[in-house]
Every structure is written in structure tokens, then in C-alpha cells.
Amino acid sequence: MVTRLKYKFCDHEIVIANTHLVWGNEYIPDVRYLQMGLAIKILNDYVNESCHSYILCGDFNSLPTSAAYKLATSGGKIGKDDISNIMKETNDVDKTMLTTMVDVLSKLSLNLPLESSYAYILVSN
């Protein structure tokens, strides 16, 4: 879900996206990674010159060590180690399919600076 809000007295806009990544099976980090990449892509599509602020929120069902979380905190930058990180999370992922999925995500031009509110809270406490 994506919402674009415009301030009443100026042209400033904020875009808020909300997602819920799949839950319940710890052996599907590849699906959460793909969902996170698509959530970032959709948010990126709504952000424009008049939008100075944006938030991606939701239930990511991911630990800070997971590939999906790292994808989000990198702003969608696909890392060289993403495939091996996902492979470490489970043995049930087909490496060829995973390589294709990461390749497709890398072509979506995901590049949206994001920061983790959890990391901010953990550092400040």
C-alpha cells in the first residue's frame, strides 16, 4: 500500500509505503528478499522531485542479519554477497532460480536511501 500526502500550504509531499513480508516459514528468505526488492521499487516509483520525504514501513518478518533486511537498509542496492547470504539462511533455495531473481532485481534500478528505525533506536539506547 502506498499513500502520497501533500502539505496543504506548500508543494511538499511525503510518500508512505507499507508492506507485510511473508511469515511463517523460516526457509523462504528468497521470497522475503524478492518482496522487499519489489516494495522498494514501488516506493521508488512514487517518489519524485516534489516528494522530499518517504517512509517504508511494515512487518518485514526479518532479522537484521537477513538478506531482506540488508536489502532494505542498503536502499535497494543489490550486494555481491546477497546470494550467498540467502543460501546461508536456508538449504532449500535453488541457486539458479535465486541467481535469476537477484539479477532481475538488479535491473530494476533500486536506489532509494533508507535507514532502519530499529538501528537508530538500538544505537541511541
C-alpha distance (Angstrom), angle and dihedral (degrees) to the residues before:
residue distance angle dihedral
M1 . . .
V2 3.79 . .
T3 3.79 127.0 .
R4 3.80 126.6 -172.3
L5 3.79 115.0 -157.8
K6 3.80 124.7 -169.9
Y7 3.77 124.1 -157.8
K8 3.78 111.0 -116.6
F9 3.82 97.0 -131.6
C10 3.81 102.5 39.1
D11 3.78 141.8 23.7
H12 3.80 94.8 -100.1
E13 3.79 114.3 126.6
I14 3.77 134.9 -169.8
V15 3.79 124.6 -158.8
I16 3.78 119.8 -154.4
A17 3.80 120.9 -169.4
N18 3.78 124.8 -172.5
T19 3.78 127.6 -166.9
H20 3.77 140.0 170.4
L21 3.78 114.0 -149.9
V22 3.78 118.8 -149.0
W23 3.80 115.3 -80.0
G24 3.75 138.9 -167.8
N25 3.75 105.5 53.8
E26 3.76 118.3 73.0
Y27 3.79 89.1 -164.8
I28 3.80 96.7 72.1
P29 3.81 104.7 72.5
D30 3.79 88.3 135.9
V31 3.81 90.8 63.3
R32 3.82 92.5 49.0
Y33 3.81 89.7 47.7
L34 3.81 90.9 52.6
Q35 3.80 92.2 45.7
M36 3.81 90.8 50.3
G37 3.79 91.5 49.8
L38 3.79 91.3 50.9
A39 3.82 92.0 46.7
I40 3.80 89.8 53.4
K41 3.82 90.6 47.0
I42 3.81 92.4 51.3
L43 3.81 91.9 47.7
N44 3.80 89.2 47.9
D45 3.82 90.0 53.1
Y46 3.82 90.6 57.0
V47 3.80 96.6 46.4
N48 3.82 113.7 90.6
E49 3.79 141.4 155.0
S50 3.80 93.8 -70.6
C51 3.78 92.0 49.6
H52 3.77 109.2 85.5
S53 3.80 97.2 166.5
Y54 3.77 135.2 42.2
I55 3.78 137.7 170.4
L56 3.79 130.8 -161.9
C57 3.77 109.4 -161.8
G58 3.74 137.3 161.8
D59 3.75 145.4 96.3
F60 3.79 105.6 -51.3
N61 3.82 95.6 176.3
S62 3.79 86.7 -147.5
L63 3.77 136.7 122.4
P64 3.81 120.4 -130.4
T65 3.80 87.3 -107.4
S66 3.81 93.8 56.8
A67 3.79 124.5 105.3
A68 3.84 91.8 -123.3
Y69 3.81 92.2 54.9
K70 3.80 91.5 46.3
L71 3.81 89.9 49.9
A72 3.80 90.2 53.1
T73 3.79 95.4 46.3
S74 3.79 90.6 48.1
G75 3.80 89.3 55.4
G76 3.77 92.0 -115.5
K77 3.76 98.5 -50.0
I78 3.78 107.3 151.2
G79 3.79 109.2 -131.9
K80 3.79 127.7 -146.7
D81 3.80 89.5 -124.3
D82 3.81 97.0 49.5
I83 3.81 94.2 100.0
S84 3.79 93.8 48.5
N85 3.82 91.2 44.7
I86 3.80 91.2 53.7
M87 3.80 90.6 45.0
K88 3.83 88.7 54.3
E89 3.80 90.4 53.8
T90 3.80 91.9 58.7
N91 3.77 143.4 1.1
D92 3.81 94.3 -145.0
V93 3.81 97.6 77.4
D94 3.79 119.0 105.7
K95 3.82 104.5 -128.9
T96 3.82 94.4 -149.7
M97 3.81 92.0 52.1
L98 3.80 90.6 44.6
T99 3.81 92.3 50.5
T100 3.81 89.8 51.1
M101 3.81 91.9 48.7
V102 3.81 92.7 50.2
D103 3.81 89.7 46.8
V104 3.82 91.1 52.4
L105 3.82 91.7 48.5
S106 3.80 90.9 49.3
K107 3.82 89.3 58.2
L108 3.81 93.0 54.9
S109 3.81 92.5 78.0
L110 3.77 94.9 -123.4
N111 3.76 105.8 -176.2
L112 3.77 113.4 139.2
P113 3.81 117.7 139.7
L114 3.81 107.7 -123.7
E115 3.77 132.8 170.9
S116 3.76 129.1 -159.9
S117 3.79 116.4 -115.7
Y118 3.81 87.6 -157.5
A119 3.80 91.7 56.9
Y120 3.79 89.5 48.5
I121 3.82 92.2 51.5
L122 3.81 93.5 45.3
V123 3.82 92.3 51.0
S124 3.80 94.7 46.8
N125 3.83 94.5 50.1
